[in-house]
Amino acid sequence: MHKLAWTALSLALTLALSACSGGSNSTDPVGTAPPPPEPPRGCEGACVSAQSFLSTAEVRTIIAQAVAEAGARNAKATIAVVDRVGNVLAVYRMNGAETLVRVGTQRGVVGGLEGLNVPRELAAIAKAITGAYLSSEGNAFSTRTANQIVQEHFNPGEFNAPSGPLFGVQFSQLSCSDFTTRDFAATGPGPHRSPLGLSADPGGLPLYKSGVPVGGIGVAADNDYGLDPVISDRDQDLDELIATAGTFGFAAPVDRRGDRITVDGKTFRFNDAEFSDLSAGPGNAASLESTGFQTVPAYWDGVLRDGTVFGSPASGFRPDADHYPGRDAFVLVDRDGALRYPPIDGTDGAGAITAEEARVLVDEALAIANAARAQIRQPLGTQARVSISVVDTNGTILAFARTRDAPIFGADVSLQKARTAAFYSGAFAAEELLSRPEVNYFATSLVPNANATALNLSVVDTVQIGDYVSRVREFLDSPTALGDGAFAFSDRAGGNLSRPYFPDGIISPQSGPFSRPFDQWSPFHDGIQLDLVYNNLALHVAHYVNQLGLPILLEGELLVGAPRPGFPAPLADPAPGSCTGTPRLANGIQIFPGSVPIYRNGQLVGGIGVSGDGIDQDDMISFLGTHNAGLRLNSGIGNAPPEIRADQLEVRGSRLRYVQCPQSPFLNSDQQNVCGGK
C-alpha cells in the first residue's frame, strides 16, 4: 500500500476508535420513562488505531505485575509476552526458576509428546501465542478455552458427546511450517511460528487496549504442561493466576470473554482466576531486575521492542488493495511490503487451477463470509471473520485472503485444511504416506554428563506412518483407499476417521483408523496428525536446547556427528516446509471441519480451507464459495461430484460426513438448507 493510502487508513481507524467500547453505560428505566438506548455494540473489527500496540514500557509493566504475583506466592515463573502476530516482545525468567516443564496428561499414555521435558520459555511463548492468536475484537479466548475444545468430548467429561470443535488445532502454527515466519532479530511481519504449537495448558491470556487485542501473555511456573480434563469446577491454577496479574490494565473486555460466548448451547471457559483472587496488588508492582530477561534463540534476541499495529504492513497483514474489491479483505505481506500470496497459476499440469480461478474462489468465499452470521463472536449479528486458502494438488498456495479481524490462528489452519482435503482426496496419498520415515517417540530426562548436565533422549516407541494406510483400507473395506482418488474427503470426513472413538464421541473400543486407540490416545498423542510432524518437532526442540549449551544425548550417547534415527540432520533447525517430508503437507495436516477438495469436471485440482469463526460456518464458506465460483467462472471448477463425496461411505454402521452447514446462516435472511442440492 502506498504511504499516502496507509496514512489515510490510519486516520480512519483512529477516528473509528471513538465509536469503540468494551462495555455498556446503560441504566435501568425509571417509572414511565422510555427505555434507554441500545448499549454500544463495542469493537467489531475496526477499532485498531495507531496506538493499538504494546510499547516496551507496557511490556515491562505487564511482566512486573506477573512477577509480583509470583513472588507473593513464593513461585518462580518464566513469563513471555508477544504481540498480536506472534513477535516475542520479552521473556523473563525469575531467579531460581526451573529449566524444564513436563508435557503430559497423566493418563499413563506412552509416546507422542507425553512425558517430554521441554524448556519453560518455549512453553511460556506457546501459551502467549495461543492467547493472542485465538482472540479478536469480537472474542477473547485463552489457553483454558483451548483446553476445552481439543479433547475427546465437548464438553470434557460429557461422555458420548462429540469431540471438541477444534479437535487437533493444537498442532498448528508449527515450528517447521512454510507459512509461519521465523524472523526474530527485529519485530516484523507475522504470523510467527510457535515452538510447541498452540497450548491447552491454563496460563495463556490475550492482552487488550481499548477493546483491541494487542498480544498475549504466557506463564510457566508449575511443573506441568498439560490440560484440565475436568471443567465442571473452578481451579486455582498457579500459571493462570500469575498471567491474570500480568493482564491488569490490559484485560479482555468482559463482554468479549469466552465465558460470554456459546456454541452448541455450551459456554466457553476463559479464566478461573479473577483480579480479586490475586495475592499482590498488580497496580503497585515494583520495577523489574534487568538480569531476568532471557534470550531465546530463534524467538527473541533479548532486545525489548514495541509490538506491531495489526493491519499495518509491519504486522504482515494489511488491507487488500487490488485483488478482492469490495470485500473488505486483508492479505499477507513480507518485510518489504510485497504480497506473499498473490493469485497464481497451479503447478500440477494440464487442467490446473488458473490464477484468475484461484482469485475468484477466494473472492466468492469472502462474499459468503461477509454475508454469514458469526458463530463465536460478540456482539450478536456481526459477520463471520475467517481466513481462506486455496491450494493445488501439490500443496502450492495459489491464493490467500482473510476477512476483517479474523483470529490469527486461522491463517495457518486454513492452509492446513486446504492441503489436507486435497491430499486425502488424491490418488497419491497412499504412496506418499508409505514413503514416510519411521517415527521415534522419545522420553527425556536430565542426566550428569562429564562436568555438566545433559538432556538425554530415550526411544520409548517406534511407529511406521505406512501402517495408517493399511488401517484405513481395512476400516473402509477398500484395498485401494488413499491410492485411487475414488472419493473426495473434506476435513469433516477425514476428521471422522481421526477420532479416538468412532462414531465421534460414542464410547466404544472402536477408534478411527487415523487415530490412536483411546487407551493410547491423548491430545499430545493423537495419531497421524502428530506422527507426521513429530520427528521435526523433536528435532527443533533438541536444536534449541543445544543452542543453550545443554548437551543432547541419545540413549546416553552424545548426539553429534553422523545422523541418528529421528534426527536426519542432527541438531539443525528443520527447514521451513519440512513438517511432514512432503510439500503437499508442508505445514502439517488438520482434522477439524472447514475444507473441501476442488474439482474440474470431476478431476481433483486442489483444495480450499477456511478457518476462524465456527466450524459449521467454515464448512459452509468453503463449500458455497467453491460452488458459487464454479457458477461464476463456468470453467468446470466446482465441488466434488455428489456421488464421490465421502458422505457416500457407510462404515462400521455410521456414515461419514462431508459438510455441515448452519441453520439460518445469513444476516438479514431466513434462508434455510443453503448447501442442499449443490
C-alpha positions in Angstrom: 0.0 0.0 0.0 1.3 3.5 -0.8 2.4 5.6 2.2 -0.4 8.1 1.5 -3.1 5.4 1.4 -1.8 3.9 4.7 -1.8 7.3 6.3 -5.4 7.8 5.3 -6.3 4.3 6.6 -4.6 5.1 9.9 -6.6 8.3 10.3 -9.8 6.5 9.5 -9.0 3.8 12.1 -8.1 6.4 14.7 -11.5 8.2 14.1 -13.3 4.8 14.3 -11.8 4.2 17.8 -14.0 6.9 19.3 -17.0 4.7 18.5 -15.5 1.6 20.0 -16.1 0.4 23.6 -15.7 -2.8 25.6 -18.6 -2.2 27.9 -22.0 -0.6 28.5 -23.2 2.5 30.3 -26.9 1.8 30.1 -29.1 2.3 33.1 -32.4 0.8 34.1 -35.6 2.7 33.0 -37.3 4.6 35.9 -41.1 4.8 36.2 -42.7 5.5 32.9 -39.6 6.9 31.2 -38.8 5.4 27.8 -36.3 2.6 27.8 -32.7 3.7 27.4 -31.0 3.5 24.0 -29.3 0.3 23.0 -25.9 -0.1 24.6 -22.9 0.5 22.3 -22.0 -2.6 20.3 -18.3 -2.2 21.1 -15.5 -3.1 18.8 -16.4 -5.2 15.7 -13.1 -5.3 13.9 -12.5 -1.7 13.1 -11.2 -0.3 16.3 -7.5 -0.6 15.5 -5.7 2.7 15.7 -2.1 3.9 15.5 -1.9 3.4 19.3 -3.0 -0.3 19.1 0.3 -1.9 20.1 2.3 -2.8 23.2 5.1 -0.4 24.0 8.3 -1.5 25.7 7.2 0.3 28.8 3.8 -1.5 28.8 5.6 -4.9 28.3 7.7 -4.1 31.4 4.6 -3.3 33.3 2.8 -6.5 32.3 5.8 -8.6 33.3 6.4 -6.7 36.5 2.8 -7.3 37.6 3.1 -11.0 36.9 6.5 -11.2 38.7 4.9 -9.5 41.8 2.1 -12.1 41.9 4.6 -15.0 41.5 6.7 -13.5 44.3 3.7 -13.1 46.6 3.0 -16.9 46.1 6.6 -17.9 46.6 6.7 -19.1 43.0 9.5 -18.8 40.4 8.0 -18.1 37.0 9.1 -17.8 33.4 6.9 -15.2 31.6 6.6 -14.4 27.9 4.8 -11.5 26.2 4.1 -11.5 22.4 2.3 -9.1 20.1 -0.8 -10.0 18.1 1.1 -11.6 15.3 3.5 -13.6 17.5 6.5 -11.3 17.7 8.1 -12.2 21.1 8.5 -8.9 22.8 10.1 -10.2 26.0 10.8 -13.3 28.0 11.6 -13.0 31.7 12.9 -15.8 34.0 12.7 -15.2 37.7 15.8 -16.1 39.7 15.6 -19.7 40.7 13.0 -20.7 38.1 13.3 -24.3 37.0 14.7 -25.0 33.5 12.2 -27.6 32.2 8.5 -28.4 32.4 6.9 -31.8 31.8 4.4 -32.4 29.0 1.5 -34.8 29.6 -2.0 -35.6 30.7 -1.0 -38.1 33.5 -3.3 -40.7 31.8 -0.4 -43.2 31.5 -0.1 -42.8 27.8 3.3 -43.5 26.3 4.7 -41.7 23.2 3.9 -38.6 21.3 4.7 -35.5 23.4 3.7 -37.3 26.6 6.5 -37.4 29.1 8.7 -35.0 27.3 10.6 -32.3 29.3 10.8 -29.0 27.4 12.3 -25.6 28.2 9.9 -23.5 30.2 10.5 -20.4 28.0 9.2 -22.4 25.0 6.1 -23.4 27.0 5.5 -19.7 28.0 5.9 -18.5 24.4 3.4 -21.1 23.2 0.9 -20.1 25.8 1.3 -16.4 25.0 0.9 -17.0 21.3 -2.2 -19.1 21.9 -3.9 -16.3 23.9 -3.0 -13.8 21.1 -3.9 -16.0 18.1 -7.3 -17.2 19.3 -8.6 -13.8 20.1 -10.0 -10.8 18.2 -12.1 -7.7 18.8 -15.1 -10.0 18.8 -13.9 -12.8 21.1 -11.3 -13.2 23.8 -10.1 -16.8 24.2 -7.3 -18.3 26.3 -5.4 -21.5 26.7 -8.2 -22.6 29.1 -10.6 -22.1 26.2 -8.2 -24.2 24.0 -8.2 -26.9 26.7 -12.0 -27.2 26.4 -12.1 -27.6 22.6 -9.4 -30.1 21.8 -10.4 -33.0 24.0 -12.3 -36.2 23.1 -15.6 -34.9 24.3 -17.2 -31.4 24.1 -17.5 -30.6 26.9 -14.8 -32.7 28.5 -16.4 -35.2 30.8 -19.7 -35.3 28.9 -19.5 -38.9 27.8 -20.8 -39.8 24.4 -20.7 -36.2 23.3 -18.7 -35.4 20.1 -15.1 -34.3 20.3 -14.1 -30.7 20.8 -15.0 -28.4 17.8 -11.3 -27.5 17.3 -10.0 -31.0 17.9 -6.5 -31.0 16.5 -5.9 -27.3 16.5 -3.0 -27.7 19.0 -0.8 -29.0 16.1 -0.9 -25.8 14.1 1.5 -22.8 13.9 4.3 -25.3 13.9 8.0 -24.5 14.1 8.6 -26.4 10.8 5.8 -24.7 8.8 6.4 -23.0 5.5 3.6 -20.5 6.2 4.5 -19.0 9.6 7.5 -16.7 9.8 10.8 -17.0 11.6 12.3 -13.5 11.5 13.0 -12.7 15.2 16.0 -10.4 15.2 13.6 -7.4 15.0 9.8 -7.0 15.3 8.5 -8.0 11.9 5.6 -9.4 9.9 3.7 -12.4 11.1 2.1 -14.8 11.7 5.1 -16.2 13.6 5.7 -19.8 14.5 5.1 -21.3 17.9 7.7 -23.6 19.4 5.1 -26.1 20.7 2.1 -25.3 18.5 -1.0 -24.0 20.3 -1.3 -24.7 24.0 -4.1 -26.1 26.1 -2.4 -25.6 29.4 -4.0 -22.8 31.5 -1.8 -19.8 31.9 -2.0 -18.1 28.5 -4.3 -15.0 28.1 -4.8 -12.3 25.5 -3.9 -8.7 26.1 -6.1 -5.8 25.0 -6.0 -2.0 24.7 -9.3 -0.1 24.3 -11.1 -3.2 23.1 -8.4 -4.2 20.6 -6.3 -7.3 21.0 -2.6 -6.4 21.0 -0.9 -9.6 22.2 -0.7 -12.3 24.8 1.0 -13.3 28.0 2.1 -16.9 28.8 3.4 -18.2 32.2 5.2 -21.4 33.1 5.6 -21.6 36.9 4.3 -25.0 37.9 5.9 -28.3 36.8 3.2 -29.4 34.3 2.5 -28.5 30.7 -0.8 -30.3 30.3 -4.5 -29.7 30.3 -7.6 -29.8 32.6 -9.8 -32.8 32.0 -12.4 -31.7 34.4 -14.1 -28.3 33.6 -17.1 -28.7 36.0 -15.2 -26.9 38.7 -13.0 -23.8 39.1 -9.3 -24.2 39.7 -6.7 -22.1 41.4 -4.0 -22.7 38.7 -0.7 -21.1 39.6 0.2 -20.2 36.0 -3.2 -18.7 35.3 -3.1 -16.6 38.5 0.3 -15.1 37.6 -0.8 -14.5 34.0 -4.0 -12.8 35.2 -1.9 -10.4 37.3 0.0 -9.5 34.2 -3.2 -8.6 32.3 -4.1 -5.9 34.9 -4.8 -2.8 32.8 -4.7 -4.9 29.6 -7.5 -7.4 30.3 -10.0 -8.5 27.7 -13.3 -6.7 27.6 -15.7 -8.6 29.8 -18.4 -8.8 27.1 -15.9 -10.4 24.7 -14.5 -13.1 27.0 -15.1 -16.7 26.1 -17.4 -17.2 29.0 -19.9 -14.8 27.3 -19.9 -16.8 24.0 -21.8 -20.0 23.4 -21.7 -22.8 20.8 -23.9 -25.8 20.6 -25.7 -24.4 23.7 -22.5 -24.6 25.7 -20.5 -21.7 27.1 -16.7 -21.5 26.6 -14.3 -21.2 29.5 -12.0 -18.3 29.7 -10.3 -17.9 33.1 -10.8 -19.5 36.5 -8.9 -16.6 38.1 -10.1 -13.0 38.7 -8.3 -10.0 40.0 -9.9 -10.5 43.4 -8.1 -13.8 43.7 -4.6 -12.3 43.5 -2.2 -12.1 46.4 -0.4 -9.0 45.2 -1.8 -5.6 44.1 -0.8 -5.7 40.5 -1.1 -1.9 40.1 1.7 -1.4 42.6 4.3 -3.8 41.1 8.0 -3.0 41.7 10.3 -2.4 38.8 12.0 -5.4 37.2 15.6 -6.6 37.6 17.0 -6.3 34.1 19.0 -9.5 34.7 15.8 -11.6 34.4 15.3 -11.0 30.7 16.3 -14.2 28.9 17.3 -14.5 25.3 15.5 -17.3 23.4 17.4 -18.4 20.3 15.2 -18.3 17.2 12.5 -16.4 19.1 13.9 -13.4 20.9 17.3 -11.8 20.9 16.9 -10.1 24.3 16.1 -6.6 23.0 12.8 -5.2 24.2 10.8 -3.7 21.3 7.4 -2.2 20.7 4.8 -4.6 19.2 3.3 -4.0 15.7 0.0 -2.4 14.9 -2.2 -5.1 13.4 -3.4 -4.3 9.9 -0.3 -2.2 9.1 2.3 -3.7 6.7 4.7 -4.0 9.6 2.4 -6.7 11.1 2.4 -8.8 7.9 -1.4 -8.2 7.5 -2.7 -5.2 5.5 -5.9 -4.3 3.7 -6.2 -5.7 0.2 -5.8 -3.0 -2.5 -6.1 -5.0 -5.7 -7.5 -8.4 -5.8 -10.7 -8.6 -3.9 -12.5 -5.3 -4.4 -15.5 -4.5 -2.2 -14.8 -7.5 0.2 -13.0 -5.6 3.0 -10.3 -8.3 2.6 -6.9 -8.4 4.2 -3.8 -10.1 2.7 -0.3 -11.1 3.9 2.8 -9.1 3.1 6.6 -9.6 3.8 9.0 -7.2 5.4 9.3 -5.2 2.2 5.5 -4.9 1.9 5.3 -7.3 -1.1 2.3 -9.6 -1.3 3.2 -13.0 -0.1 0.4 -14.9 -1.8 -1.0 -13.2 -4.9 -3.2 -15.4 -7.0 -1.0 -17.6 -9.2 -1.5 -20.5 -11.6 -1.4 -24.0 -10.3 1.7 -26.1 -10.6 0.2 -29.5 -11.3 0.0 -29.6 -15.1 -2.9 -29.7 -17.5 -6.2 -28.7 -16.0 -4.5 -26.8 -13.1 -6.4 -24.0 -11.4 -5.5 -20.7 -13.0 -4.6 -17.5 -11.2 -8.0 -16.0 -12.0 -9.8 -19.1 -10.8 -7.9 -19.1 -7.6 -8.7 -15.4 -7.1 -12.4 -16.0 -7.8 -12.5 -19.0 -5.4 -11.2 -16.7 -2.6 -13.4 -13.8 -3.7 -16.6 -15.9 -3.6 -15.7 -17.4 -0.2 -15.1 -13.9 1.1 -18.6 -12.9 -0.1 -20.2 -15.8 1.7 -18.2 -15.0 4.9 -19.3 -11.3 4.7 -23.0 -12.4 4.4 -22.8 -15.0 7.1 -23.7 -14.7 10.8 -20.7 -15.2 13.1 -20.9 -18.2 15.5 -18.2 -17.4 18.1 -18.2 -13.6 18.2 -19.8 -10.7 20.1 -21.9 -8.7 19.5 -24.5 -10.9 18.1 -25.3 -10.2 14.5 -21.7 -9.5 13.3 -20.2 -11.0 10.2 -18.2 -14.2 10.1 -14.4 -13.5 10.3 -12.3 -16.1 8.6 -9.1 -16.8 6.7 -9.3 -18.6 3.3 -6.6 -20.6 1.5 -6.6 -22.2 -1.9 -4.0 -24.8 -3.0 -3.4 -27.1 -5.9 -2.8 -30.8 -5.6 0.9 -30.2 -5.0 0.0 -28.2 -1.9 1.2 -25.0 -3.5 -0.5 -21.9 -2.2 -2.5 -20.3 -5.1 -4.3 -17.6 -3.1 -4.9 -16.4 0.4 -7.0 -13.7 2.0 -8.9 -13.1 5.2 -11.9 -11.0 6.3 -11.5 -8.2 8.8 -10.5 -9.1 12.3 -10.3 -12.9 11.7 -8.3 -14.6 14.5 -4.7 -15.1 13.6 -4.6 -18.9 14.2 -7.0 -19.4 11.3 -4.5 -18.3 8.7 -2.1 -21.3 9.2 -5.1 -23.6 9.9 -7.0 -22.7 6.7 -3.9 -23.7 4.8 -3.6 -27.0 6.7 -7.2 -27.7 6.0 -7.0 -26.9 2.2 -3.9 -29.2 1.9 -5.4 -32.0 3.9 -8.6 -32.1 1.8 -6.6 -32.2 -1.5 -4.2 -34.7 -0.1 -6.6 -37.3 1.2 -8.7 -36.9 -2.0 -5.8 -37.7 -4.3 -4.6 -40.9 -5.8 -1.1 -40.1 -4.4 -1.9 -40.2 -0.7 -1.1 -43.8 0.0 2.2 -43.8 -1.9 3.4 -40.7 0.0 2.4 -42.0 3.4 4.1 -45.3 2.7 7.3 -43.5 1.9 7.5 -41.5 5.2 10.3 -42.5 7.6 9.5 -44.2 10.9 8.6 -42.1 13.9 10.7 -42.4 17.1 8.9 -41.3 20.3 11.2 -40.0 23.0 11.2 -39.6 26.7 13.6 -37.0 28.2 15.5 -36.7 31.4 18.3 -34.6 32.8 21.4 -36.6 33.5 25.0 -35.9 34.5 27.5 -35.8 31.6 31.2 -35.1 32.2 31.2 -31.8 34.2 27.8 -30.7 33.0 24.1 -31.7 33.0 22.8 -33.1 29.7 19.3 -33.8 28.3 19.1 -37.5 27.5 16.6 -38.7 24.9 15.5 -42.3 25.1 13.3 -44.0 22.5 10.1 -45.4 24.0 8.2 -46.5 20.9 8.5 -46.5 17.1 5.7 -46.1 14.6 5.5 -46.7 10.8 3.4 -44.0 9.1 2.6 -46.5 6.3 0.6 -48.5 8.9 -2.1 -45.9 8.7 -2.7 -46.8 5.0 -3.4 -50.4 5.9 -5.7 -49.3 8.8 -7.7 -47.1 6.5 -8.0 -49.8 3.9 -9.2 -52.3 6.4 -11.5 -49.8 8.1 -13.2 -48.8 4.8 -13.0 -52.3 3.4 -11.2 -50.9 0.3 -7.9 -52.4 -0.7 -7.0 -49.2 -2.8 -8.2 -46.5 -0.5 -6.0 -43.4 -0.5 -4.4 -44.7 -3.7 -7.2 -44.4 -6.2 -8.7 -41.0 -5.7 -12.1 -42.6 -5.7 -13.6 -40.5 -3.0 -13.5 -36.8 -2.1 -12.6 -36.2 1.5 -13.4 -32.9 3.3 -11.7 -32.2 6.6 -15.0 -33.1 8.3 -14.8 -36.6 6.7 -11.1 -37.0 7.4 -11.8 -35.8 10.9 -14.4 -38.6 11.4 -11.5 -41.1 10.7 -9.2 -39.3 13.1 -11.1 -39.5 16.4 -10.3 -41.9 19.2 -13.9 -43.0 19.2 -15.8 -44.0 16.0 -18.5 -42.8 15.6 -17.2 -39.5 17.0 -17.6 -39.3 20.8 -19.6 -42.6 21.2 -17.6 -44.5 23.8 -16.6 -47.9 22.4 -13.4 -49.9 21.7 -13.6 -48.7 18.1 -11.4 -45.8 17.0 -10.9 -44.1 13.7 -8.0 -45.5 11.6 -6.1 -42.2 11.6 -6.3 -42.1 15.5 -4.6 -43.9 18.3 -6.9 -46.2 20.2 -8.3 -44.4 23.1 -6.2 -46.2 25.7 -3.1 -44.9 23.8 -4.5 -41.5 22.9 -4.2 -38.1 24.3 -4.3 -34.5 22.9 -0.5 -34.8 23.0 -0.5 -38.2 21.1 -3.5 -38.1 18.7 -2.4 -40.3 15.8 -1.3 -39.5 12.2 -1.6 -35.7 12.7 1.2 -35.6 15.3 3.1 -38.6 13.9 3.6 -36.9 10.5 5.4 -33.9 12.2 6.8 -35.5 15.4 10.4 -36.1 14.2 10.8 -32.5 13.1 9.2 -31.0 16.2 11.5 -33.1 18.4 14.5 -32.0 16.3 13.5 -28.4 16.7 13.4 -28.6 20.5 16.7 -30.6 20.5 18.3 -27.9 18.3 17.0 -25.2 20.6 18.3 -26.9 23.7 21.7 -27.5 22.2 22.0 -23.7 21.4 21.6 -23.1 25.1 24.8 -25.0 25.7 23.0 -28.1 27.1 24.4 -31.3 25.6 22.0 -33.7 24.0 22.3 -37.4 24.5 20.5 -40.1 22.5 20.3 -43.3 24.6 23.2 -42.0 26.7 25.5 -41.2 23.7 26.3 -37.6 22.7 24.3 -36.6 19.7 26.9 -35.3 17.3 28.4 -36.4 14.1 26.6 -38.9 11.9 22.8 -38.8 11.5 20.8 -40.9 14.1 17.2 -42.3 13.9 14.8 -39.5 14.1 17.5 -36.9 13.6 18.2 -36.9 9.8 20.2 -33.6 10.2 21.4 -33.6 13.8 20.7 -30.5 15.8 19.9 -28.4 12.7 16.6 -26.5 12.9 14.2 -28.1 10.4 13.8 -26.1 7.2 10.5 -24.2 6.6 8.0 -26.6 5.0 9.7 -29.7 6.3 6.9 -30.6 8.7 5.9 -33.9 7.1 8.6 -34.5 4.5 6.2 -33.9 1.6 5.5 -30.5 0.1 1.8 -31.4 -0.2 1.6 -31.1 3.6 4.3 -28.6 4.2 2.8 -27.2 7.4 1.1 -30.4 8.7 -2.5 -31.6 8.5 -5.7 -30.5 10.2 -8.5 -32.7 11.4 -11.4 -30.5 12.3 -14.0 -29.2 9.7 -13.7 -26.3 7.3 -12.4 -27.5 3.9 -13.4 -29.2 0.6 -11.4 -30.5 -2.3 -11.8 -28.6 -5.6 -12.6 -30.4 -8.9 -12.7 -29.6 -12.6 -15.2 -31.7 -14.5 -14.8 -34.5 -12.0 -11.0 -34.3 -11.7 -9.2 -33.2 -8.5 -7.3 -30.0 -8.9 -6.9 -28.6 -5.4 -8.5 -27.7 -2.1 -9.9 -24.7 -0.2 -9.7 -24.3 3.5 -11.5 -21.8 5.8 -10.9 -21.2 9.5 -11.9 -18.7 12.2 -15.5 -18.4 13.2 -17.2 -21.7 13.9 -16.7 -25.0 12.2 -20.1 -25.2 10.5 -19.5 -21.7 9.1 -16.1 -22.8 7.9 -17.7 -25.7 6.1 -20.3 -23.5 4.5 -17.9 -20.8 3.4 -15.6 -23.3 1.7 -18.4 -25.4 0.1 -20.6 -22.5 -1.1 -17.7 -20.4 -2.0 -16.5 -23.2 -4.4 -20.0 -23.7 -5.7 -20.6 -20.0 -6.5 -17.1 -19.7 -8.0 -18.0 -22.5 -10.3 -21.2 -20.8 -11.4 -19.3 -17.5 -12.0 -16.4 -19.0 -13.9 -18.3 -21.6 -16.0 -14.9 -23.4 -16.5 -15.7 -26.7 -14.9 -14.4 -25.7 -11.5 -16.6 -26.7 -8.5 -17.2 -29.1 -5.7 -16.7 -32.8 -6.0 -19.5 -34.7 -7.8 -22.0 -35.8 -5.2 -21.6 -39.5 -6.0 -17.9 -39.5 -4.9 -18.2 -37.4 -1.8 -17.1 -39.2 1.4 -20.7 -39.0 2.8 -21.5 -41.8 0.4 -19.3 -44.1 2.5 -21.1 -46.0 5.3 -18.6 -47.8 7.5 -19.0 -49.7 10.8 -22.6 -48.7 11.0 -22.0 -45.0 10.5 -22.0 -42.7 7.5 -19.1 -40.3 7.1 -19.9 -36.6 7.0 -18.9 -34.2 4.2 -20.0 -30.7 5.2 -22.5 -29.4 7.8 -24.0 -26.0 7.1 -25.7 -23.9 9.8 -29.4 -23.2 10.1 -30.4 -19.7 9.1 -26.8 -18.8 8.4 -27.1 -15.4 6.7 -27.6 -12.0 8.2 -30.9 -10.4 7.3 -32.2 -13.6 5.8 -34.2 -16.6 7.0 -32.9 -18.8 4.2 -32.5 -22.5 5.2 -30.7 -25.6 3.8 -28.3 -23.3 1.9 -26.0 -26.2 1.0 -28.7 -28.7 -0.1 -28.6 -29.9 -3.7 -25.3 -28.3 -4.5 
